[in-house]
């Protein structure tokens, strides 16, 4: 079986959510190391199957250095950050991916799922200020 077949199979398994199976395919001859997209899917599988977030993040960042223009890498990086509880960093990663492909449905879906926060009603006051909280809740109730 040639290297590209391993890579294609591993990516397909990871996209379908079969992370443990994808890991075993990727680790066959370490086929993912030559392909940045495959490296990012390996990292996503590693984070999902084994919970090794630090290694997964560093692998994904290395893939992003090699192919900085690939939105799939930023999608996978953002998903890893979400699993690690880093929502704000994940959102930055998704937005970075959207700068390269603003029509990517998976990136747009992740951003929508996380939700966008509106600006505070009174901009010079902090978001957590009681006045901003009250006006925000009031405007939210009136919009519903």
N, C-alpha and C positions, 0 to 999 in steps of 0.2 A: 504494500500500500504506500503510495507516495505521500510526501509531506503535506501537500495542498489538500489532499483528501482528509487527513487527520484534522487539519485546521478547520476545514468546512464542516466536518462532523461535530467537532467541539463547539464551534460557534452556534451551529443549529441546536445542539443540545442545551447550551446555555440560554439561548433565546426562548426555548420552550420551558425553561425552568428546571431542567434536569441537571442540577449543578454538580452533584457527586459524579454522575456519569461523564459530564463534560470534563471534570478534573482528571479522571482516569485517561480520557482520550488525549487531553492536552499534555499530560505528563509522559505519554508515550514518546520517547526520544526527545522530550522537551521541545516539541514542534512549535509551540507558541512563541518562542524567543525571537524568531525572525520576522514576525508579523505584528505590528503594533495593535491592530484591531483585535487579533487573537490574544495578545497579551492582556488587553483590557477585559476581554471576556473570561480569561483565565483568572484574573484578579477578582472579578465579580463572583465567579464560581468558588474561589477560595474563601471569600468573605462569607458567602451564603452557606457553604457546606462545612467549613471548619471554624468560622468566626475569627479568622486571622486578619483583622482589619488593618493593622499597621503595615504588614507585608503587602496586602492588596492595594492599599493607597499608594505605597511607594512604587509598585509595579505599574499602576495606572498612570501615575505622574511621569514615569519613564516613557511609557507609550505615548503620552501627550507631548513629550519633548520631541519624539521622533516624528510624529504626525500631528502637529499642533492644529491643523485645519480639519481634523476628523471629528464630526459631532458625536459619533457613536462612542468615542473614547470618553468624552465629557459626560455623556449620558450614564455610562457605566461608573465613572468616577463619582458622579453625583449620587447614584444609587448606593454605592459603598459608603459614602459620607452619611447618607440617611440611615443606613443600618447601624452606623456607629454613633448615631444620635447627634450628628452635626448638621442640623437643618439649614442654618444660614450659609455654611460653606457649600452644601449641596446645591442650594439655590444659585449661588455664584457659578458653580460648575455648569448647571443647566443653562444659565444665561450665556455663559461663554460658548457653549455648544450652539446656542441659537444665533450667535453672531456669525457663525459659519454656514448655518442652514436654518433660516428662520421659518421654514415650513415643515421641519421635522416633527411629525405627529407624536412620537414618543417623548421628545423633549417638551413639547407644548403640553402634553398630557400631564407630565410630572409637575410642571410649573402650575398648571391649573389645579392639580390635586393638592399641592401645598398651599395654594391660595396666595393672593396678593394683598398686602396691607395698604390701606389708603393712608394718605398723609394725615397727621393729626389736625383736627379742626382749627386749632389755634397754633400756628407754626412755630412761634417763638417760645412756646411752653413745651416741656418734655412730654413725650407720649403718655407717661404714667401719671401725669398731673391730674388731680381730681376733676378739674374743670374740663380738660380734654376727654377724660373717661366719660363723664356725664353727657357731654354734647355728642360724643361718638355713639353711646348707647341710645340716646334719644333719636339721633338721625337714623340709626339702624332700625329702630322700631317703627319710625315713620315711613321708611322705605318699604317695609314688609307688608 
